[in-house]
């Protein structure tokens, strides 16, 4: 057969087959188109129904359809001022749109926060849009886990923050604070100097936490330490990422220089915590639990890793090394920044109100009058009943709480509704929506607090505080997912502030910081105060505070 004839035969064969092939392709195309169209129609219908159900909530005017209210949300002083203005307008609850498709229900009144915080952790879990940025660093620890795993870990970790464990950390708080004070005295050189509170206090809290978690003294307050530098870098990178929409996608973020730095810092932090865990396990395998922990009873502090290694549930199950690492990294993250923020802003508020600072100092001096450091060291072997120093400073406690109200370290927490949430007025937050508990807004709500912008420690006088709603003051969040380490944080804040006020006077010199809400509430450019040593602060009894009693 001639070549032309072969070609003609092939074309005739294809012509015969084509109607069947084209019919199959058409059916596939129609099936895919129908599926896509049905998904689009379902999504549009769901979106429409959700919008209709959300119409019962007031909202500020939209800037435009595409951006929604995004321009009203800024992580700076202006953004916080707008938050207060919105709270003054709506008082209880309002709606904001993060772009055209993402509504956010804002709650800023105790009565409306209660249904969300009283719901189980499965009905109102933490929203993972922002918290997801932390997952490569913190793993599936208590902050990020959910469901049965969260409940299981919460039960196992609760003993780690029991009074008997916390009291052993008081000596560590004292030591780390005294190291910071020695630095301050050197920098003051007998006079006074301006210091950034966040810089110094963050290093001090990191120093304390390394000792409390790992029994490791890095000397980070005196010299640079790679692990501490990595922790600080990770916190900074997460804060930066949350402000850049394009970096929300992991595949894009890890191609950038910031993403590569984040990965390197994560590896360094994980290598350190894993090395400590493995070394501790080898010691336990070699000497046995009884021998190892009996040595702890003779003067060594039982640290967080020890408690996690001992933790067992009712069935005798223990935590894996991966779980222990996640919880240690989580405690390191949550424990240093929030406490440093609370202490720094408390010093700022006391610097702004010298009369309150003087009264705090007088209260502490009277408490420790005539007592030597060795007389107030905690010791279970002492024949005398130890004093309860931390509960004997009521005015300092009032000042700390008022500072946490005015400057809460964490300004918001988010929740995702897996079921409808009914509010006290009958309105319903539909399932599938994100809610934001605005801690800062609640603390500045004139419907909740009289003159909310005024620093007034007497709000927390025991007679007055008994009358307030327990959800009016929520610096450590509330409900089943509240901060498990709040007693640890409050103890450290009291000790650091008491010892600082005994040895230094702090002055603001008219400095008005620009507040900057990131992972925690910071000050733009640092929180600078003038620090002046008190000349007779080296008197006996002014360097250590005693552990609280149960």
HUKAMO-V958823 format. One line per field, one symbol per residue. phi: phi as a letter, one per 20 degrees, with the letter a starting at -180 (. if undefined). psi: psi as a letter, one per 30 degrees, with the letter a starting at -180 (. if undefined). burial: 1 if it has 9 or more other C-alpha atoms within 8 Angstrom, else 0. A space follows every 50 residues. Layout:
phi->???
psi->???
burial->???
This chain:
phi->.fgffffffffffffffggfffffffffffffffffffffffffffffff fffeffdfbfgffaffemdgfedcebgfffffgfffffeemcbbdcdenf ccfceddbbgfefggffeffffecfffefefffeffeemeeffdfbmfff ffffffegffdfgfefffegffgffffffffffffffflndcbecegfff fffffffffgffedlcdemffdbfcgffffffffgfffffffedgfefeg feffeeffffffffffffffffffffffffffffffdnfffffffffepe efeffgfffefbefenfdefgfffffffffffffeeffffffffffffff ffcffffffffffffffdgmdegffdffbfeffefffdffeecfffffff ffffffcfgdebcdcdeecfdeefenfceffndedceefffffdeffdcf lfeeecffgdggffffeeffefccfdmbnfdfffdffgffffffffffff ffdbdccelmfdfefbfcfcfdcgmodecedcfefefefgnddcdeffef
psi->kleeeeeeeeeeeeeefeeeeeeeeeeeeeeeeeeeeeeeeeeeeeeeee eeffffklllkkeleefbgeffjkiaeeeeeeeeeeeeefeeklklkiaf gjljkkkgkeffeeeeffllfeeilkkgeeffffefefahaeefllbeee eeeeeefeffglefeefffeeeeeeeeeeeeeeeeeeehfbllkkjeeee eeeeeeeeeeeeefhkjfgffflkkeeeeeeeeeeeeeeeeffjefffje eeeffleeeeeeeeeeeeeeeeeeeeeeeeeeeeeefleeeefeeefgfk kjaeeeeeefkkafggklkleeeeeeeeeeeeeffeeeeeeeeeeeeeee efieeeeeeeeeeeeeegkgkleffgkkkffkflkllieffgieeeeeee eeefeeikejflkklkjflkjklfgflkjklflkkjjjeeeefgjffekk iffkjjfffgkeeeffflkfgfjhfgalafhljfgeeeeeeeeeeeeeee feflkkkfhgkjkjkjjbeljakkgljklkkkkkegfglkggfkllkll.
burial->00000100000000000000000000000000000000000000001001 00010001000000001111000011101101110111011111111111 00111111110111111010101111100010011001111101110001 11111111111000111111111101111110011001000110111101 11111111111111100001100010111110111011101100001100 01110001110110110111011101100000110001000110110000 11111011101110000110001111111101101111111111111111 10010110111011101100111001100000000011110010111111 11111111111111111111111000001110111111111111110110 01001010111001100000111110110000000001101111111111 11111111000000111001111101111111110010011111111100
